[in-house]
Amino acid sequence: MPSLPPHIAWPGLVVFILLIGIGGGMSILYYAQTDGGPQIVEDYYTQAADWNDTMRVQASTLRLGWQANVRLDDRFGSSE
């Protein structure tokens, strides 16, 4: 396999690294704009406070060791 002369290889490597950086930046800009950009969240403070309350209740139930087990019963769905 023939190798490139150094006066072409080193500048080519620098250009390649710069193109990777530019491509990464452009892809970040593209993906930031494809979902409609920044959105206003209505009633943000109330939603955040409700989320904090929910997480507080969940943490307290985990500390108490409570569990909820769900079991499907086929008593009412069987046609036999």
Buried (B, 14 or more C-beta within 10 A) or exposed (E): EEEEEEEEEEEEEEEEEEEEEEEEEEEEEEEEEEEEEEEEEEEEEEEEEEEEEEEEEEEEEEEEEEEEEEEEEEEEEEEE
